[in-house]
């Protein structure tokens, strides 16, 4: 914890000479926790990041008078936000709604304000540590309205700010003044370090979401698969392409699981999906809709979605995860995932979470590949679990050996279930119209010689026109297989 009252004199160092900055004031302006202080040897004054949140690893300082920026880790995205906020301070009033039974004299303040939803949520997860391990101080959470329903029981005070998340990049003068008044009114005040990626052992996600992962129906009945939707980072080159990919994914999955429940959940409303897809999208935030989504994630056998903060809660609640990862986000891999069980082994984690890497727009991640991953992930789950947990079975005290009878029987049943699902999928896939079309087009390509260009042109015209495609394609194949003398072009 960082002591704000009384103010510690070694919180920040001069970026030029390394001396401790002195005579400072604490400024919490939005997402930023700053120290307004001076360096006597250099005769300079700075706005310097306090070591909290992302500033633990990427602290930034700005000379108040020259505007020089000190960014030792070259975190340009982070320093640029501070530069803009310093240059353009917002004078409009911002109110804080205080939810508390009393004003506690000794507090630790957890600032969860950020312009990205995922950053807000990850900071909020730090609250559990103070609730469980630091009862001598009251935990106060400064949180956006969008996350108010995720504040866990045990938080002493909730300071709610109702602004669009993107606005928390700004420096709000009125917000800074209200927070400073609250700090001054306390006997003791600390600032939480608010780790940007808290370890899974430090939180229990169920205490924040108030929902628990539910036993899934199982692949033998009707698996529930949720696509986590967003429109600002697409699966494909356009919104239309993404809609088509999602619909094709559903069609493929239905070949393996004819009675599956396929749900699309998230913000947006662009495009119409194939009949049979349950559309749970929304265009605006509401607590009721958010709670509905949490219930869906908790009941899902698998969630699928593009990398981003939209995957945090789904990944922590669903049984399995398939993430579509753009190549420009490879450096952020796993940062958008939450882990429901800290005792998960490495191979169990790899089985539960799959990454499919593609180009920046993910146009090369085909729906048939995504479907294949999901199908095999669900179909082989029991077989994998049997093999992974066999060594944990009890040993007979008298003989000193495993009782392998039940294990062998269960493994045999699981393997048969896996084979039935996968073989059924492949069989139905061969009968699927799109698959048949692709196979017959491949046959044409193999049979066609250089002298058959006119036949190819005729075929292309037939496919593009309103004439029956199967008749035209199958007739062309028969022509190509006929003896040369009997061909009529």
Secondary structure, 3 states (H helix, E strand, C coil): CEEEECECCCCCECCCCCCECEEEEEEECCCCEEEEEEECCCCEEEEEECCCHHHHCCCEEEECCCCCEEECCCCHHHHHHHHHHHHCCECCCCCEEEECCCCCCEEEEEECCCCCHHHHHHHHCCHHHHHHHCCCCEEEEEEEHHHHHHCCCCCCEEEEECCCHHHHHCCEHHHHHHHHHHHHCCCEEEECCCCCCCCHHHCCHHHHHCCCCCCCCCCCCCCEEEEEECCCCCCCCCHHHHHHHHHHHHHHHHHHCCCCEEEEEEECCCCCCCCCCEEEEECCCCHHHHHHHHHHHHCCCEEEEECCCCHHHHHHHCCCEEEEEEHHHHHHCCCCCCCCCCCCCHHHHHHHEEEEEECCCCCCCCHHHHHHHHHHHHHCHHHHHHHHHHHHCCECCCCCCECCHHHHHHHHHHHHHHHHHHHHHHHHHHHCHHHHHHHHHHHHHHHCCHHHHHHHHHHHHHHHCCCCHHHHHHHHHHHHHCCHHHCCC
